[in-house]
Amino acid sequence: MAAQLNDGDGFDDEDITEINITPFVDVVLVLLVIFMVTAPAMMKESLKVNLPKTLTSDLAGEGEQVGVAITKSGQVLLNGKIQTQETLREALASYNPETRFMIMADVDSRHGELVRFIDLLKQNKLNRFALQVERVNKESSQDEKDLSE
């Protein structure tokens, strides 16, 4: 029987020539998922759109629907992504004429920004759009006060 000798510390005298990167990759992937999940939520909070209030509103129909937001500062978001005039023109050119656009314009946004966007839609033969509003109850006197502002 042969015995193996070591220096008494419980470790062999062999050099470590490899590094296990699996734990590092696991941590990086978890952080990536966390950022991917929280980024859209943070973006929505930073670009708040305060919708106008009405007593009536239309119900959404069927088919492909694209969300558009116009912020108080005039930024246009198409499906949650901020667009410049050039990228907006390119993006709208790629949509099918049957696509419906749900436009959410902030109550304090400039009327001209909304009109320019609707004009871009019509230039691209995209005539199916609606303005999204916040519906209020008729019974509430506070809501009627908000409507008059």
C-alpha positions, -999 to 999 in steps of 0.1 A, spaced: 0 0 0 12 33 -10 6 64 11 3 99 -2 23 126 17 12 162 21 23 190 43 -5 186 68 -28 214 57 -52 191 40 -45 205 5 -25 189 -23 4 209 -36 -11 211 -71 -16 246 -86 -50 259 -93 -50 265 -131 -87 271 -137 -112 297 -124 -148 287 -122 -168 316 -137 -202 300 -134 -211 320 -102 -200 352 -118 -222 345 -149 -251 337 -127 -248 370 -108 -245 390 -140 -276 373 -155 -296 379 -124 -286 416 -125 -295 418 -162 -330 404 -156 -335 428 -127 -326 458 -149 -347 446 -178 -378 442 -155 -374 475 -136 -363 498 -165 -398 500 -182 -415 507 -149 -390 535 -141 -395 550 -176 -432 551 -171 -428 570 -138 -404 595 -152 -426 603 -183 -460 606 -166 -489 615 -189 -518 632 -172 -548 623 -193 -578 646 -198 -610 636 -180 -643 630 -197 -677 615 -189 -677 593 -220 -651 573 -238 -650 547 -267 -642 511 -260 -612 496 -278 -618 474 -308 -601 444 -322 -569 441 -342 -533 454 -338 -531 484 -315 -501 507 -310 -497 530 -280 -485 565 -285 -479 590 -257 -473 627 -260 -458 642 -228 -462 676 -213 -427 685 -227 -437 674 -262 -418 641 -263 -435 614 -285 -433 578 -273 -442 550 -297 -447 517 -279 -428 531 -249 -397 543 -268 -389 580 -272 -389 590 -309 -373 618 -328 -391 633 -358 -369 612 -381 -373 579 -363 -410 586 -359 -415 590 -397 -395 558 -403 -415 538 -377 -449 550 -389 -440 541 -425 -436 505 -415 -472 500 -401 -501 484 -418 -530 508 -427 -553 487 -405 -532 493 -374 -551 513 -347 -532 540 -328 -542 549 -292 -529 584 -286 -524 594 -249 -517 632 -249 -509 648 -216 -536 674 -206 -509 700 -204 -492 691 -237 -493 715 -266 -521 711 -290 -497 716 -319 -478 684 -310 -509 663 -311 -520 679 -345 -485 672 -359 -486 636 -349 -521 631 -364 -508 647 -396 -479 622 -397 -504 594 -393 -525 606 -422 -495 612 -444 -487 575 -439 -523 565 -447 -528 555 -410 -564 568 -404 -574 546 -375 -566 564 -343 -583 574 -311 -575 597 -282 -573 580 -248 -590 598 -219 -596 591 -183 -632 583 -177 -649 598 -146 -682 591 -129 -710 616 -134 -722 614 -98 -690 628 -83 -691 666 -78 -652 666 -76 -650 651 -110 -673 677 -125 -651 704 -109 -620 688 -126 -638 688 -160 -644 725 -158 -607 733 -153 
